[in-house]
């Protein structure tokens, strides 16, 4: 089997990022063992959770334990716990399976997301897709990586061509009108959508994330010249204030600042 370009590991990385990558890969192995046979339940918000989510989170926590840094995982998170991240010198934020609905359906586009926050600010992270063995990683300083390769950076309007696509949430058609002139894709994983923007594959992504969805890929997007912006106002997301508020869901765009104005024209709420 031919490897994808995003396989491999950055050649130089800090000890904390190395631990995050190892923990993400270990949790990914667990997810693969469950793929195709995952039974699921509905949480109170009607999102899906599987036994694999819980086992993957436990494995990730075990892998991160050596750092002696507190861990917040999606399956045990509350609004108060998220808000408390802003008071901690450092904390790991884990989404054990980002793209649980895809995973439960046996689809390959899901991943393990592990980000490090310091006083609520994302500073490094790893996002690993076990089915394709692709890794996105970013350290405290320097460029982000797609496998062992540095990422190219966010696309801007002049780079729009027949290959360009826009990522949308799976339910975008219920509340929004999307008139993007290129292709529109919903791949099932919020972290993957952001990573694709960061590495210059997607022009932008429409999101409605929780903090754990984007904790690992937020610094990747920032180093690529992008950011998160409020879909309604165009204002940049203040990540720390969002965390302090408990990470309430809100409609965001992930993109280059140069792409923000045209993307906001292409994506509008239905009236």
N, C-alpha and C positions, 0 to 999 in steps of 0.2 A: 504494500500500500504506500503510495506517495504521500509524504508529509506535506501539510499546508505550510504557507510561509510563516504563520504565527506560532509554530512549534518552537521549542527551545527555550532558553533562559538567558536573560541579560548577563553579559560576561562580568560586569562589576556591579555589586549591589551591597547594601548595608546588611548588617546582621538581622535587623528587624524585618526588612523586606524579604530576606531569605527565609525567615521563619514563616512569614505570611504565605509565601509561594508554596512552601512545603506543606503547610496546613491545608491550603486550598486544594492541592493535588491529592492529598490523603482523603479529604472529604469527597472529592470528585470520584475517587475509586469506589467509595461506598455508594454514591449515586448511581454509578454504572451497574453495580450489582443488582440494584432495584429496578433499573430501566426496563420498561415493558411489562412489569408485574406490580406496579405501585398501586396499592389501594389508597383512597384518599377520603378526607372528611372536609366539611365546610366549616370555616371559622365563623365567628359572629358577624364579620363584615362580608361574608359570602365568598371570601377568597379560599383557595384550596390549600390544604396542608396534607402531607403524606408522612408515613412512618419514616421514609427516607430523609425528609427535611429534619426531623428530630435527631436521627442517627448521624446525619452529616454535620449538624450543629455540634453535637457532642464530640465528634472526631476533631472538628476545627478547634473547639475549645481546648481539647487535650493538647493539640499541637501548639497552641499559643500559650499554654500555661507556663512554659519555661521563661517567658518574658516578664512574668509577674505583673502584667498590665491587665486591668479589668476588661471583661468582655461583655458586650451587649449583643445578643443574638435575636434575630427576628422572632423566633418562636417563643421567646420569653420577654419580649419588649413591651413596655407600656408607654403612654405619653409622658408620664412623670420620669420614667427611666431615661427616655430620650432627652428630655429637658435637662436632666442631671449630667449629661455628657459635657455640657458647657462648663461645669464646675470641676471637671477632672483634668489633671495635668495631661493625662493620656488615656485613651480607651480604644480597644478594638471594637469594630462594628461588623457583625457577620450576617450575611444573608446566605444561608446554607444551600439553597437552590433558588437562584433568581431565574424565574421562568417556570414556576411550579406547574402551571396549567399545561405548558408544552411538555414538560417532563412526564406528567401523569398521562398524557396522550401518547407517549412513546416517541415524541419528536426530539431531535438532537440539539435544539437551540436552547440550552439552559446552562447555567454556570454557577460556580461558587465565588462569592464576593467577600473579600476581607479588606477593610480599610482601617487606617489608624487616624483617630481624631485627637487633636491636642487643644484643650479648652473649646471643643466644638468645631474646630477647623480641620478639614481633611488635609493630611500631609503626605501620606503614601498609601499604596494599596496594590492588591493583586486580584485579578478577575480571571478565573480559569474555566474553560469550556471542556469538560472531560470527554465528551463524545468525539470532538474534533481535535483534542489535545492542543488547543490554542490558548495562549496566555497573553494577557495584557497586564503590564506592571509599570509602576512609577514609584521612584524613590523620593526621599525628602527634598532632593535637589536634582536638577538636570532634566533631560528629556524623558518622555515616556517610551515604553517598549511594546512592540507586538512580537512576541517570542523573543528572539535575540536581536531583532532589528529595531532601530529607532523609528518612531512614528513620524509620518510626513507632516502632520498638522491639519488644521481645519480647512475645509474648502471655503471659497468666497464666491460671490455671484459671477465673476468673470470666468470661473472654472466650470460653470454649468454646461454639460454636454449630454449625449444620449446615455451615458453610463450613470449619471448622477441620480441619486434617489433620496427620498425623505422618509424618515421613520415616524410612524404614528402609533398611538396606543390601539389596542385591538377593538376598543369601543369608541374610537374617535368619531365614527360616522353617526353616532347617536346624538352627540351634542355639538359637533363642529362641522363646518364645511371646509374641505381641504381641496384647494385648486392648484396645488403644486404642478408646474408644467412638466416635470419629469415623472419618474415612477414613485409610487408610494408603497412602502413595505411595513408590515407589522411582523416582527420576528419573534415576539413572545418574551423577550428579556429586556428590561429597562436598562440594566448595566451594559448589555451588548449594544443597544441603540446608542448610548452615550460613547462607548468605545469606538464605534464605527464613525461617529462624528469626529472624534479626536484623531483617528488615523486617516482621515480624509477620504473615507469611502462614502459616507452620507453627508449631504449638505447640512442637514439639521435633524433634530428629533423633537417631536412633541411628547411631553411626559406628564404624568401625574404621580410622582414618586413618593415613597417613604424615604426616610434618611438612610436606612440600610440598603435601599436599592442603588444609591449613588455614592455612598461613602468611599468606596474603593476607586471609582472612576472619576470623581470630581477633580482630584489633582491631575489626573491624566488629561482631562479636558482643558484645564487651566494652562498646563504646560504646552498644549497644542495651540494656544491662542484663542481658546473658546471660553464659554461661560454659560451659566444658567440665567434665563431672563423670564420675567413674568409675561405670560402670553397676552394678558389684557392690557398691561401698562407699558411693557417694554423695559421695566426697571430691572437692573441686575439683582439677582438673588443674594441677599446677605446670609450666607450659610450659617454663621454662628447664631444670628438672631432667629433664624428658622429653627435651629436646634433648640434654642432657649424656649421657644414657643411650643415645643413638643413635636415638631416636624409635621404640622398639619398638611394634608394633601392640598396641592394647588396646581393649576395648569402652568407648565413651564415650557420654554424652548431651550434646547441645548444647541448652540451654534457659535460661529464666529460673530463678533459684534458687527462686522461688515455685512453679514447675511441677515441680521435681525430684522431690519425694516422690510425687505421683500418677503421674508418668511411670514411676518405678521400680516402682510396683505394676502398671502396665500392661505392662511389658516384663520378662520373666523368662527365665532360662536354662532350657532343657528338662532334665529330670532323667532 
